[in-house]
Amino acid sequence: MIIGIVGAGAMGAGIAQVAAMAGNEVRLFDTNADAKSKALRSITDSVNIFVSKGKLQPEEGVAVIGKIYLCEKLVTLADCDIVIEAIIEDLQIKKALFTDLEKIVTSTCILASNTSSLSITSIASSLGKPERCIGIHFFNPPVLMKLVEIVPAIQTNQDMVTFVKELITSWGKTVVVAKDTPGFIVNKVARPYYSEAIRILEEGIADIATIDSAMTQNGFKMGPFTLMDFIGHDVNYRVTESVWKSFFYDSKYRPSFTQLRLLEAGYLGKKSGKGFYDYNGDEQNVAVDDEKLKQKIFIRIISMLINEAADTVWMQICNTEDVELAMKLGVNYPKGLLAWGKEIGYQNVIQCLDDLHHTYGEERYRVCRFLKNLG
């Protein structure tokens, strides 16, 4: 099978490596020659790590690199069986690319987008054969992250969904299927991890280090502020803004001025040396030693996450099994959120949200119908 990849950034390069390691011929296209060269170096370095750890034999590593071809022109993708775009998160640019691709590829070629939050249905509308379009959302880094969200457009042929699920599963990935709604599963459900943490900071309830500590001591690998800095505020803020706008400005997803100001200042997080934390100096960030405060922070944030997971099932974006799987594999949550809610006690979660709703009078704290049913 011939796999076409458009976009040689971190995601495109990673997807190309995953496909090649599964034995497929890969054609990687980007308009930027430097990006392609950087992608090949990155893939080579990654493959060498697999070899050094004994996960690939040296000859297998050479074979993987040999399966990846850097393309000078888009037309080189003409005989691909599937093309996955991994370019800038701009709907109009993606639609223009898909229109161009359809003029080049065969009538049976699948055209897929790796978008993390944009409408697959809207992208599909740019095609003469919209039934061939589907979302295949990998997580960064694609080589290491097991989860892939498959997102059919409303036009997508159902037989193609089955084929794509089987293909991506054969690449060693765990597949969940999501309805075409803003943020799909992971980027929708994860929003409160960031937004509620920022709200707590803005209210002066606790500082950054204490909020992070409240979550990591309860099993999260990174606190919300460390994670936002790691993702980059250019990426994290834009996803939040996109989900907020796409959900008709629902206050649950409203972005924060605090994060916007970091973005405007160019304080993008770890990659720029400064974000919520300063990565250039010797500044020490010490959490407050107040377990009662930390537990209060944890319950507030986890209750919002559990409510969002319940809402995702209630909206039939996915089933309960997939929402649990997606959050554990997509963002490394220590437990499925609905299972976590059961452990805490659904009534305790509902009480926390009702108290917040009473205190603030904001719709963002409304309790999902599905969660009420569980309680």
Buried (B, 14 or more C-beta within 10 A) or exposed (E): EBBBBBBBBBBBBBBBBBBBBBEBBBBBBBEEEEBBEBBBEBBBEBBBEBBEEEEBEEEEBEBBBEBBBBBEEBEBBBEBBBBBBBBEBEBEEBBEBBEBBBEBBEEEBBBBBBBBBBBBBBBBBBBEBBBBBBBBBBBBBBBEBEBBBBBBBEBBBEEBBEBBBEBBEEBEBBBBBBBBBBBBBBBBBBBBBBBBBBBBBEEEBBBBBBBBBBBBBBEBEBBBBBBBBEBBBBBBBBBBBBBBEBBEEBEBBBBBEEBBEBBEEEBBBBBBBBBBBEEEEEEEBEBBEBEEBBEBBBBBBBBBBBBBBBBBBBEEBBEBEBBBBBBBBBBBBEBBBBBBBBEBEBEBBBBBBBEBBEEEEEEBBBBBEBBEEBB
